[in-house]
Amino acid sequence: MRAKVINLSNKIHRGMVSTKCMLCQMVWFPHMDTLVEAALKACPTCGLITPNRNPEPLLLSELLQKIWEAVTVTGLDPSKEKKLSSLRNSLQIPISVCSPSCLPGFRKAAKEGKPVCCFVCIPCPQGEISNRSDSVECSQCPVGHWPSETQDQCLPKEIVFLSYEEPLGASLAIIGIVLSISCLAILGLFILYEDTPIIKANNRVLSYVLLVALIMCFLCSLPFIGFPSEGKCLLRQAAFGISFTLCVSCILAKTLIVLLAFNASKPNSDLRAWIRPQLSYMFVGGCTLIQVLLCATWLILSPPFLVYDTYPRTIQAECKNGSPVAFWCMLGYIGILATISFLVAFLARNLPDSFNEAKFITFSMLAFLSVWISFIPAYLSTKGKFVVAMEIFAILSSGSSLLFCIFLPKCYVIMFKPEMNTKGYLMR
């Protein structure tokens, strides 16, 4: 029992004095000091860590006369010290470990059943680095950084967004600006020939408003390009929704005027009271006001915001819509107006030539609806900056379909067929 108590107290080999003090505080038995001293002197581990106060004299040994890999020197004659020094200068320093040094990007791991100086080099786990040789452990990169290919340094992550510097962003921006300038040129042409029959035939004021709205549509694609700041995220979807609502409302008003004007020309028709310019302006304003209220509610209750999505090597900066329901309501309202415009224009497509604009409106709204119907699955299946690119493409392509299908035929008549721009020709 005494030997067991002494062995337990010497489990961590704290030394002679510390072991005695600890035992005195807890137990006592006869000849305790003698038994403790005998047990600790017989302990091999205690013998290694206890300083030897009576060391044996060093023994002299002869130096080797040839190259060696490892040497143990227990004594040195002063007369041979010079010879040892010259021998050291001509040899490599002996290696004191049995494993090669671990390079940066690796960490040391002990070999089971081998001495401490024997280890293996293990690559750092994915996402961690070691930037010095013989690292014991690997470390994580700070936020916003990622490990290099060799996992020996941390590199800053690239912030990804659709920028003006890359070909895709630059191309979309140039197309949007060119289309805006085209609308502006057509607007100037219409103002220059505003008193001609083809301009006056279908409410020239609505044509001017439609061209201004198309300019706004093309220009509202530009905030989608570049770094998505908080201000851009907040306003760009609302600007897009209101601009396109104004466009489609003008087209719907023009189509209704065509249909009402033809029916009002019949004898004893009660629809003549509805053929007033003020009514079309009120209709456009009312349809646009509904979209303004939808967007205002969206921005107040759940506005879009900027987020950073972290990936292994990049950070994706993008705008979240805040409320997906509000986004699809805004887009759905435009779709409803466009569908009604298409149906009304389709019904009026066979009216006499004097009201032939309904045919062009039918084609333009068909192209408009085709673009946005194909946009929905592409939008839902795309991620990152390509979502933004898809939306810009839909804005530009649908707006250009309205511009070219409705206004290009009139521009052709004004510029190249002036004989067709007469009241007599239109009333045939």
Buried (B, 14 or more C-beta within 10 A) or exposed (E): EBEEBBEEBBEEBBBBEEBBEEBEEEEEEEEBEEBBEEBBEEBEEBEEEBEEEEEEEEEEBEBEEEEEEEEEEEEBEEEBEEEBEEBEEEEEEEEEEEBEEBBBBBBBEEEEEEEEEEBBBEBBEEEBBBBEBBBEEBBEBEEEBBBBEEBBBBEEBEEBBBBEEEEBBEEBBEBBBEBBEBBBEBBEBBEEBEEBBBBBBBBBEBBBBBBBBBBBBBBBBBBBBBEBEEEBBBBBBBBBBBBBBBBBBBBBBBBBBBBBBBBBBEEEBEBBEBBEEEBBBEBBEEBBEEBBEBBEEBBEEBBBEBEEEEEEEBBBBBBBBBBEEBBEBBBEBBBEBBBBBBEBBBEBBEBEEBBBBBBBBBBBBBBBBEBBEEBEEBBEEBEBBBBBBBBBBBBBBBBBBBBBBBBEBBBEBBEEEEEEBEEEBBEE
